[in-house]
Amino acid sequence: MSAERLSIAQVTPFPRSAPNEVNDFVKGVSEELERRGHEVVVVDSGNRVKKLLGSTPFDIVHVHDPFAPSVSSAALRHSFSLNVATFHAPQERVLSTYVARPLVEIFFGRLDARTVVSPATGELLERYFPGPYELIEAAGTSRDWAQVAAELEAIYRRLVARRHDPTGNPEARRRIAERPLIEVDLHMHTDHSPDCATPVEVLLETARDRGLGAIAITDHNEVSGALEARRVAEEMGDIKVIVAEEVKTAEQGEVIGLFLEEKIPRGMTMAETIAEIRRQGGLVYVPHPFDRFHSVPDYEHLLDIVEEIDVLEVFNPRVALTAFNEEAERFASKYRIVPGAGSDSHVAQGLGSVRVRIHDFEGPEEFLEAMRDADITRKHKNLVYVQALKLLQTTGRPKAPKRSVTDAKPVRGGRPRKRRSASKS
């Protein structure tokens, strides 16, 4: 079987008619990549980058000298593809390294591979924008463009190989296709979390009142609340509880295990935590992955575990900046990771502020297949109000496995839902 044909955008910051080393590199590499069977589009300052990248699903967007302002930096801004950069001139750029450095760092954070054409360029870039830089020298007396293109193609294929297979399990998908649609919320807390005061019964009653068919209870470093909720929900008979835990790793942020039975201790490495999730037959769900106000894995750590992520949270209404959710959506898109969403509710009033509509499921395998065809809907919520309620309910109270709220009641106002029979067909 022949190797997969890739669609590649080569983005130069200069008009293609301008004679310079960058354009020579782009031209030489593009011609060789086309000879190798790939589809290559050269993008320069005369192209409408946003429209092109939004309408064409490129496998690779290869940007050259993506310093702001330029068409290359604009491509990084709008790309939802795997991004490769090549840095050419070993010269300091005052605007990018000093004035616009924070913005440039954000865009460089979207790079999945960085290459340089000389050791001097690599040393300069490492000084201002630390990261792994691979040396890909331009064609010259001892190298031709075929060699350069072959080395770049190897990088492209290495990245593409890390994308998830979107086909999943067709048999499981067929099995659930005829089942009714339900709405789920995949991220919430009870009073078994140290920063939440919502009793299990209140959470379940509120979830049922708001029309949710399933919820994932993701208490911090604890599964006791989720296990209790599952027991109560089975008696209620009309809402499904996914036992989950939001685990704090040693130095790589938080990760959620879905479909657990046992508590996972905090403080292990990310790899050890994921191994424990797998041992229990669970799924790996990464919450609020780019929210710098939460404990999150940084971009490099996400890349380390990209093959292990089952679901990536692309919308969390408690995230302070919209850009954080947008970065998560971008990451899920480029690596073809199943997207998820949850309210991250710490008070009952926030429950269901985002909903995921999926076919009903049994167990982790069917759940993951249901999520491949999910619709995520966002409900308007006054998050200032919700955050204030959280502070009022929890501030000043001792940190303990459980807390109580005086005269706690379920929150009404959602769509009433008929109870289903507890018996299974």
C-alpha positions as CSV (number, residue, x, y, z in Angstrom):
1,M,0.0,0.0,0.0
2,S,1.4,3.4,-1.0
3,A,2.0,6.1,1.6
4,E,-0.8,8.5,2.4
5,R,-0.9,11.6,0.2
6,L,-0.8,14.7,2.3
7,S,-2.3,18.1,1.6
8,I,0.3,20.8,2.6
9,A,0.2,24.6,2.7
10,Q,3.6,26.2,2.4
11,V,3.3,29.8,3.8
12,T,5.9,32.4,3.0
13,P,5.9,35.9,4.5
14,F,7.0,37.3,1.1
15,P,5.3,37.7,-2.3
16,R,6.3,34.7,-4.3
17,S,7.9,37.1,-6.9
18,A,10.3,38.5,-4.4
19,P,13.8,36.9,-4.9
20,N,15.1,35.7,-1.5
21,E,16.3,32.6,0.3
22,V,13.0,31.9,2.0
23,N,11.1,31.8,-1.3
24,D,13.8,29.7,-2.9
25,F,13.4,27.2,0.0
26,V,9.6,27.2,-0.4
27,K,9.8,26.7,-4.2
28,G,12.4,24.0,-4.1
29,V,10.7,22.0,-1.3
30,S,7.2,22.4,-2.8
31,E,8.2,21.1,-6.2
32,E,9.9,18.1,-4.7
33,L,6.9,17.4,-2.4
34,E,4.6,17.4,-5.4
35,R,6.9,15.0,-7.2
36,R,6.5,12.7,-4.2
37,G,2.8,12.7,-4.7
38,H,1.6,15.3,-2.3
39,E,-0.8,18.2,-2.9
40,V,1.0,21.5,-2.2
41,V,-0.4,25.0,-2.1
42,V,2.0,27.9,-1.8
43,V,0.5,30.8,0.2
44,D,2.0,34.3,0.2
45,S,1.0,37.8,1.1
46,G,-1.3,38.0,-1.8
47,N,-3.6,35.2,-0.5
48,R,-6.5,35.6,1.9
49,V,-5.1,33.3,4.5
50,K,-8.1,33.1,6.9
51,K,-10.5,32.1,4.1
52,L,-8.1,29.6,2.5
53,L,-7.3,27.8,5.8
54,G,-11.0,27.9,6.8
55,S,-12.1,26.2,3.6
56,T,-9.4,23.7,2.9
57,P,-8.7,20.9,5.4
58,F,-4.9,20.8,5.1
59,D,-3.0,18.0,6.9
60,I,0.0,20.3,7.4
61,V,0.4,24.1,7.5
62,H,4.1,24.8,7.1
63,V,4.9,28.4,8.0
64,H,8.2,30.1,7.3
65,D,9.6,32.8,9.6
66,P,6.2,33.2,11.4
67,F,7.0,36.5,13.1
68,A,4.3,39.1,13.6
69,P,3.1,40.9,11.6
70,S,3.2,38.6,8.5
71,V,1.1,36.3,6.5
72,S,3.0,33.4,8.2
73,S,1.9,34.6,11.7
74,A,-1.7,35.1,10.3
75,A,-1.6,31.5,9.1
76,L,-0.8,30.3,12.7
77,R,-3.6,32.4,14.0
78,H,-6.2,30.7,11.7
79,S,-4.9,27.2,11.3
80,F,-6.7,24.2,12.7
81,S,-4.1,21.8,11.1
82,L,-0.8,20.4,12.2
83,N,1.7,23.3,12.1
84,V,5.3,23.1,11.2
85,A,7.6,26.1,11.2
86,T,10.9,26.8,9.5
87,F,13.1,29.6,10.8
88,H,15.6,31.0,8.3
89,A,17.6,34.2,9.1
90,P,19.8,34.2,12.2
91,Q,18.8,37.7,13.1
92,E,17.1,39.3,16.1
93,R,13.7,40.8,15.4
94,V,13.0,43.6,17.9
95,L,9.3,43.7,17.4
96,S,8.8,40.0,17.9
97,T,11.4,39.4,20.6
98,Y,10.5,42.4,22.8
99,V,7.4,44.4,21.9
100,A,5.1,41.6,20.7
101,R,6.8,38.7,22.5
102,P,3.8,37.5,24.6
103,L,1.6,37.3,21.5
104,V,4.3,35.6,19.4
105,E,4.8,33.0,22.2
106,I,1.1,32.2,22.0
107,F,1.3,31.6,18.3
108,F,4.5,29.6,18.6
109,G,2.6,27.5,21.2
110,R,0.6,26.2,18.3
111,L,3.6,24.7,16.5
112,D,3.8,20.9,16.4
113,A,7.3,20.9,15.0
114,R,10.0,23.6,14.7
115,T,12.9,23.5,12.2
116,V,15.8,25.8,11.5
117,V,18.1,26.0,8.4
118,S,21.3,26.6,10.4
119,P,22.7,26.1,13.9
120,A,23.0,29.9,14.4
121,T,19.3,30.3,13.8
122,G,18.6,27.6,16.2
123,E,20.7,29.2,18.9
124,L,19.0,32.5,18.5
125,L,15.5,31.1,18.6
126,E,16.3,29.0,21.6
127,R,17.4,32.1,23.5
128,Y,14.1,33.9,23.0
129,F,11.6,31.2,22.3
130,P,12.8,27.9,24.0
131,G,11.7,24.7,22.4
132,P,12.9,21.7,20.3
133,Y,14.4,22.8,17.0
134,E,15.3,20.3,14.3
135,L,18.0,21.2,11.8
136,I,16.9,21.0,8.2
137,E,19.6,22.7,6.1
138,A,18.7,24.2,2.7
139,A,19.9,22.8,-0.5
140,G,23.5,23.7,-1.4
141,T,26.7,22.2,-2.7
142,S,26.3,18.9,-0.8
143,R,22.5,18.7,-0.6
144,D,19.7,18.9,-3.2
145,W,16.0,19.8,-2.7
146,A,15.0,16.1,-2.9
147,Q,16.9,15.5,0.3
148,V,15.4,18.5,2.1
149,A,11.9,17.5,1.0
150,A,12.5,13.9,2.2
151,E,13.5,15.2,5.7
152,L,10.5,17.4,5.9
153,E,8.2,14.7,4.7
154,A,9.5,12.5,7.5
155,I,8.5,15.2,10.0
156,Y,5.1,15.6,8.4
157,R,4.4,11.8,8.6
158,R,5.6,11.6,12.2
159,L,3.0,14.3,13.2
160,V,0.2,12.8,11.1
161,A,0.8,9.4,12.7
162,R,-0.1,10.9,16.0
163,R,-3.6,11.9,14.9
164,H,-6.4,9.8,16.3
165,D,-8.3,7.4,14.0
166,P,-11.8,9.0,13.6
167,T,-13.5,5.7,12.6
168,G,-13.5,4.3,16.1
169,N,-15.5,1.2,16.6
170,P,-18.2,0.9,13.8
171,E,-19.9,-2.0,15.4
172,A,-20.5,-0.1,18.7
173,R,-21.6,3.0,16.8
174,R,-24.2,0.9,14.9
175,R,-25.4,-0.6,18.1
176,I,-26.2,2.8,19.7
177,A,-27.5,4.5,16.6
178,E,-31.1,3.5,17.2
179,R,-31.1,4.5,20.8
180,P,-32.7,7.8,22.1
181,L,-30.7,10.9,22.4
182,I,-29.9,12.2,25.8
183,E,-28.1,15.3,27.1
184,V,-25.1,14.9,29.4
185,D,-22.8,17.1,31.5
186,L,-19.4,15.7,31.8
187,H,-17.7,17.8,34.5
188,M,-19.1,18.7,37.9
189,H,-18.5,18.4,41.7
190,T,-20.3,17.5,44.9
191,D,-19.5,18.2,48.5
192,H,-17.0,15.4,48.4
193,S,-14.7,17.9,46.7
194,P,-12.9,20.3,49.1
195,D,-14.1,23.4,47.1
196,C,-17.7,22.4,46.7
197,A,-20.7,22.3,49.1
198,T,-23.4,20.7,46.9
199,P,-24.8,17.5,48.4
200,V,-25.2,14.5,46.1
201,E,-29.0,14.5,46.4
202,V,-29.2,18.2,45.5
203,L,-27.0,17.6,42.4
204,L,-29.0,14.6,41.2
205,E,-32.4,16.3,41.7
206,T,-31.1,19.4,39.9
207,A,-29.7,17.4,37.0
208,R,-33.0,15.5,36.6
209,D,-35.0,18.7,36.7
210,R,-32.8,20.2,34.0
211,G,-33.4,17.3,31.7
212,L,-30.0,15.7,31.9
213,G,-29.9,12.0,31.0
214,A,-26.4,11.3,32.3
215,I,-23.8,13.2,34.3
216,A,-20.1,12.6,35.1
217,I,-19.3,13.4,38.7
218,T,-15.6,14.4,38.8
219,D,-14.8,15.3,42.4
220,H,-11.2,16.4,43.1
221,N,-9.0,13.5,44.1
222,E,-12.1,11.5,45.3
223,V,-14.7,9.0,43.9
224,S,-16.8,8.6,47.1
225,G,-19.3,11.3,45.9
226,A,-19.7,9.7,42.5
227,L,-20.1,6.2,43.9
228,E,-22.8,7.5,46.3
229,A,-24.5,9.4,43.5
230,R,-24.5,6.3,41.3
231,R,-26.2,4.3,44.1
232,V,-28.9,7.0,44.6
233,A,-29.4,7.4,40.8
234,E,-30.0,3.7,40.4
235,E,-32.8,4.0,42.9
236,M,-34.2,7.1,41.1
237,G,-34.1,5.1,37.8
238,D,-34.0,8.0,35.3
239,I,-30.5,9.4,35.3
240,K,-27.2,7.8,34.7
241,V,-24.0,8.6,36.7
242,I,-20.5,8.1,35.3
243,V,-18.2,7.6,38.2
244,A,-15.2,9.9,37.6
245,E,-12.3,11.7,39.4
246,E,-10.4,14.9,38.6
247,V,-6.9,13.9,39.7
248,K,-4.1,16.3,40.4
249,T,-0.8,14.9,39.1
250,A,2.6,15.7,40.5
251,E,3.7,18.4,38.1
252,Q,1.6,18.1,34.9
253,G,-1.8,19.4,35.9
254,E,-5.1,17.7,36.3
255,V,-6.7,14.9,34.3
256,I,-10.1,13.2,34.7
257,G,-10.6,9.5,34.6
258,L,-14.1,8.5,33.5
259,F,-15.8,5.2,34.3
260,L,-13.8,4.4,37.5
261,E,-14.5,2.2,40.5
262,E,-11.6,3.1,42.8
263,K,-10.0,6.3,43.9
264,I,-6.8,7.3,42.2
265,P,-4.3,8.9,44.6
266,R,-3.1,12.4,43.7
267,G,0.6,13.3,43.2
268,M,1.6,10.6,40.7
269,T,3.1,11.5,37.3
270,M,0.7,12.0,34.4
271,A,1.9,8.7,32.9
272,E,1.2,6.8,36.2
273,T,-2.2,8.4,36.5
274,I,-3.2,7.5,33.0
275,A,-2.0,3.9,33.6
276,E,-4.2,3.7,36.6
277,I,-7.2,5.0,34.7
278,R,-6.5,2.3,32.0
279,R,-6.1,-0.4,34.7
280,Q,-9.7,0.3,35.8
281,G,-11.0,0.2,32.2
282,G,-11.6,4.0,32.2
283,L,-11.3,6.8,29.7
284,V,-8.9,9.7,29.8
285,Y,-10.6,13.1,29.7
286,V,-8.5,16.3,29.8
287,P,-10.3,19.2,31.4
288,H,-9.8,22.9,30.6
289,P,-6.5,22.1,28.9
290,F,-5.4,25.7,28.0
291,D,-6.8,27.6,31.0
292,R,-3.8,29.1,32.7
293,F,-5.9,29.9,35.7
294,H,-6.4,26.2,36.4
295,S,-3.8,23.5,37.0
296,V,-3.4,22.3,33.5
297,P,-0.8,20.3,31.5
298,D,1.3,22.7,29.4
299,Y,1.4,22.3,25.6
300,E,4.5,20.1,25.7
301,H,2.9,17.7,28.2
302,L,-0.2,17.5,26.1
303,L,1.9,16.5,23.1
304,D,3.6,13.8,25.3
305,I,0.2,12.2,26.0
306,V,-1.7,13.0,22.8
307,E,-2.2,9.4,21.8
308,E,-3.6,8.6,25.3
309,I,-6.3,11.3,25.4
310,D,-9.8,9.9,24.7
311,V,-11.8,13.1,25.2
312,L,-10.5,16.7,25.3
313,E,-12.7,19.3,26.9
314,V,-13.2,22.0,24.3
315,F,-15.7,24.1,26.2
316,N,-15.8,24.9,29.9
317,P,-18.0,27.9,30.9
318,R,-15.9,28.6,33.9
319,V,-12.9,29.3,31.8
320,A,-12.1,33.0,32.2
321,L,-11.0,33.8,28.6
322,T,-12.8,32.5,25.5
323,A,-9.4,32.1,23.9
324,F,-8.6,29.2,26.2
325,N,-11.6,27.2,25.0
326,E,-10.7,28.1,21.4
327,E,-7.2,26.8,21.8
328,A,-8.6,23.5,23.2
329,E,-11.0,23.3,20.1
330,R,-8.0,23.9,17.8
331,F,-5.9,21.2,19.5
332,A,-8.7,18.6,19.4
333,S,-9.3,19.4,15.7
334,K,-5.7,19.0,14.6
335,Y,-5.2,15.7,16.4
336,R,-8.7,14.5,15.7
337,I,-9.4,13.9,19.4
338,V,-13.0,13.4,20.4
339,P,-14.3,16.8,21.8
340,G,-16.1,17.0,25.1
341,A,-17.6,19.7,27.4
342,G,-18.8,20.1,30.9
343,S,-20.1,22.8,33.2
344,D,-17.4,22.3,35.8
345,S,-20.2,23.2,38.2
346,H,-19.3,23.7,41.9
347,V,-22.8,24.9,42.7
348,A,-26.1,23.4,41.5
349,Q,-27.0,26.6,39.7
350,G,-24.3,26.1,37.2
351,L,-25.3,22.6,36.2
352,G,-26.2,22.1,32.6
353,S,-24.8,25.4,31.4
354,V,-23.2,23.3,28.6
355,R,-24.8,20.1,27.3
356,V,-23.6,17.3,25.1
357,R,-26.3,15.6,23.2
358,I,-25.4,11.9,22.4
359,H,-27.1,8.6,21.9
360,D,-27.7,6.6,25.1
361,F,-24.9,4.3,26.0
362,E,-23.8,1.5,28.3
363,G,-20.2,1.5,29.4
364,P,-17.0,3.4,28.3
365,E,-16.8,1.9,24.8
366,E,-20.3,2.9,23.7
367,F,-19.9,6.2,25.5
368,L,-16.8,7.1,23.4
369,E,-18.5,6.1,20.2
370,A,-21.5,8.2,21.1
371,M,-19.2,11.2,21.7
372,R,-17.9,11.0,18.2
373,D,-21.3,12.2,16.9
374,A,-22.0,14.5,19.8
375,D,-23.6,18.0,19.5
376,I,-22.4,20.5,22.1
377,T,-24.8,23.2,23.1
378,R,-24.0,26.2,25.3
379,K,-26.6,27.7,27.6
380,H,-26.3,31.3,28.8
381,K,-25.4,31.6,32.4
382,N,-24.4,34.5,34.6
383,L,-21.0,33.1,35.6
384,V,-20.3,36.0,38.0
385,Y,-23.4,35.0,39.9
386,V,-22.4,31.3,39.8
387,Q,-18.9,32.0,41.0
388,A,-20.2,34.3,43.8
389,L,-22.4,31.4,45.0
390,K,-19.5,29.1,45.0
391,L,-17.5,31.5,47.2
392,L,-20.4,32.1,49.5
393,Q,-20.9,28.4,50.0
394,T,-17.3,27.5,50.5
395,T,-15.2,30.4,51.7
396,G,-14.2,30.3,55.3
397,R,-15.1,26.7,55.8
398,P,-12.5,24.1,56.8
399,K,-11.2,22.0,54.0
400,A,-12.7,18.5,54.5
401,P,-13.9,15.6,52.4
402,K,-17.5,16.7,52.8
403,R,-19.3,20.0,53.6
404,S,-22.9,20.9,54.1
405,V,-25.1,23.8,53.0
406,T,-27.8,24.9,55.3
407,D,-31.3,23.8,54.0
408,A,-29.9,22.6,50.7
409,K,-32.5,22.2,48.0
410,P,-32.4,21.2,44.4
411,V,-32.4,24.1,41.9
412,R,-35.5,24.3,39.8
413,G,-36.1,26.0,36.5
414,G,-35.1,23.3,34.0
415,R,-37.3,21.2,31.8
416,P,-39.2,18.6,33.8
417,R,-38.4,15.1,32.8
418,K,-40.5,11.9,33.0
419,R,-38.9,9.2,35.1
420,R,-37.9,6.1,33.3
421,S,-38.5,2.7,34.6
422,A,-35.5,1.3,36.5
423,S,-35.9,-2.1,34.8
424,K,-33.8,-2.8,31.7
425,S,-35.2,-4.4,28.5
